[in-house]
């Protein structure tokens, strides 16, 4: 089958499939959720090495072909990973997660929805017992995931991902690693899920704050926080002082601990 533009399909070439399989270092007891299995080039070697595979494919024709290959330990779900009840599917598939269960995610993510899928996995990880996620992404997205504090790539994606996962760059892929070749370079990253290293208090408020300040990243923290402070009926300068943060700093200088302290300060009515 030819790649379909509406699904942003780019199929991984065989040489790179093997490199990715080696990088995955699958164990016989692993359970793998594959996002966007496509033609099954990666599904087959994964199924040969892991206990079971849950393949989520949005393209009905490709899902049908994958089902017809009758791999005994592969379950195919036809649907959009952003709307499928993945937590329920995983529990039905392997039962409730336990400490001995390694549920691992693998995916060649469509570039146009990679960030929403990332956030979906981060949301699912604690309840669904996800161990890690090895994902093919546009290089620029991977750069933001592994960005260091103070750099131009450091921002919303970096901080909200670091809240629940450690990120490692695994492979760099040229456009020729795919057919059809995309116009951009790609990278493979691994998110290893874990509990938050900091106490953030109200998570909804924390996420809102992080998104707000990085939309105005060229401003000082005092000015970047003013729209949120007005909405919350808080004092931005008082919140910064309470968190012990210099109001003249820029958003990209905030560590996770700094951001957590600032988020907690905004929860206090007197701030």
N, C-alpha and C positions, 0 to 999 in steps of 0.2 A: 504494500500500500504506500501511496505517496503521502508525504507529510502535509497536514492540514494547517493552513495559516491561522484559522480561527482558534485553534488550540495551541498555537505557538509551538508546534512540534519540531524538534531537532533530535534525530536519533543518533545515539552514541555508536561510534565505529568499534569493530571487534577488538582492535588492539587496545583501545582505551577501556573497553569493558573489562578486559583481563587485568589491567592496571588497577582499576577500581576494586575488583574482586579481591585482589591481593591486599590492597589498602584496608578493606573492610575487616580482614582477619576474622572471618566468621567461625563460630564454634558450633558443634553439632546440636547443642541445646538451644541455640538462639532462635527467637521468633522475629521475623522481619516484616515490617509494614513497608511496602514499596509504593511510592507515589508516582503515578504516571509510568507504568511499565511499558507502554507502547507496544512494540512488536515482541517483547519478551526476551530481548538480547541479554539483559541483565537478570531477568527473572529466573531463567533456566540455570545458570551457574549458582545463583543464590540458593535456589531450591535444592540443588545437589549437595549443598554444604550445611544448610540450616535445617532446623526441625520442621518449620512451617513458614509459609509466606502468605500474607494478606495483601493482595494487589488491588489498588484503587485506581481505576482508569475512567476518565471522563468520556473518551471516544467509544461509542457503543460498538462500532465495527471492530476496533482493536480488542476490546474486552471480549467480544464473541470469539475472535480468533484465539485469544489466550485461553479461554475456557475449553475450546475444542482440542487443545493440545493435551488435555487430560493429565496434567502433572498432579499426582496424588496428594501432595502436601501443599498445593497452591489453591487458595480461595480467592475468587475474583469478585470485587464489588464494582458495579458500573455506576459512576456518579462523580460529582465534583467534591474533592477532598475538603473544600471550604464549607460544604453544606451537609456532607455525610456525617452521621452521628458516629464518629470514629471511636469515641470512648466506649459506647455500647457495642460496637462491632468487635473491638479488641476483647472486651469481657466475654462476649459470646464465643469468640474464637479460641481463647486460651484460659478463660476463667478470670477470677480476680487476681490482680498482680501480687506477687510475693517478692520477698527479698532475693529469692533464688531465680526469679524470672528476668531474663534479659530481652526486653522488647526493643528492637532496634529499627530505626526508620532509615530508608534509603530513597532518594528521589532525584530525578532530573527535572528540576522545577521550571515551569514556563516563566520566562523572565518578567512577563507583565503582571504576574500575581505572586512573585516569589516572597515579597515582604508580608503580605497577608497570610501566606502559608506558614512562614516562619513564626509569626505571632500566634497562629492557631496551634502550632506544635508546642510553643512555650506555654500556652494556656493549658493544653492537654497533659503535658508531661507529669505533673505531680499526681493527678488522679488516675491516669492510665498506666502509670509505672514505666514510662518510656526511659530507656537507659541512655540512648544517644541517637543522633540523627546525622547521617552523612549525606550531604546535599550538593548537587551541581548548581551553581549560581553564576550570574553575570559577574565578572571580575570586580566591577565597581561596588556591587553589593557585598561581596566577600571582603573587600578592602574596608568597608564600613564596619563589618562585624568584628574584625580583628584590630581596628584602629586604636592607637594609643591616645591617652589624654593629651590635649593641647594641639592635636593635629586637625587638619581640615576635614578629614573623614570621620572624626569622632562626633557622634550625635545621637539622635533618638534610637536608631537601630542598635548602635553599640551598647548604650546604657540599658535599654529594656531587655536586650538579649543577655547581657551580663548579670541581670537580676536572677536568672534561672539556669544559666549554662556557662560552661567554659568553652571557648571556641578555638579550634586549631585549623590552620590551613593545611590541607593534605596534598593536593595536586593543582597544577596550573594547566589549563587546556587551551590549545590554539583553536581558532575557528574550524580548522580541518579535522578536529576530533569528532565532528558531528556531520550528519547528512540530513537535510541540506546544511551547509556551513552558515552559521550566523555571522553577522557583521561585527561582532564583538568577541573579545576573549572571555574565557570562563575560568572558574576555579571550583575545586571541591573543598568544602569545609566540613568539619565535624563539630557538632554541638554535643557536649557531654552534660546531661542535665543533672542538676543538684539543687538543694535548698538555697534560698537567698542568703548571701553572706552578711547582709545588713537587715536591720529592722526598719521597715519603711512605713509602718502604721497603715493608713488608709491607702490601699493600692490604687484605687480609682483616682484619687487625688494626686498620688505620686505620678502616675502615667500622664495625667492631664498637665501637670506642672512641667514634666520633661518635654512633652510635645510643644508646650507653649514657649518655653525659653529657647528651644532650638529653632523655632520658626523666626526668631529674631537674634540669631547667633552673633551678628556683628555689633550688637548693642552691649552695654554693660549689664550685669545681672539685675541691677536696680531697675533699669529701664525695660529690660526684657520681661521682668516679672510684673510690671504695672498692669497690663491687661488682665492677667489672672487675678491679681490682687483686687482690682476693681470688681470683677465678677464675684469674688468670694467675700467682698467687703472686709478685706484684710489690709494691713499696712506692709508693703514690700520691704521697706527699710527696717521695720521692726522684726520681721521674719528673718531677714538676713543677719541682723544683729543677734537674734536669739540662737541662730544656728552657728554663730561665730565665723561668718563668711564675709569677706571684704566685698562691699557692694559694687566696687569698680572692676571686679574680675569679669571675665567673659564666660559664657556658658560652657565652652569646650574645655575650660580648666577645672570643671567640677569632677571630683572623684565620685565613686558610688557612695562612699560614706558621707561626703559633702551633700550630695543630692538627697540622701535619706534624711539627714538632719534638717535640711531645708523643707522637705515635704512634711516632716513632723511639726516643724515650726508653723507651717501654714494651717495645721489642724487646730492650733490654739486660738480661740476667739480673740484674745488680746493682741495678737500679732498684727 
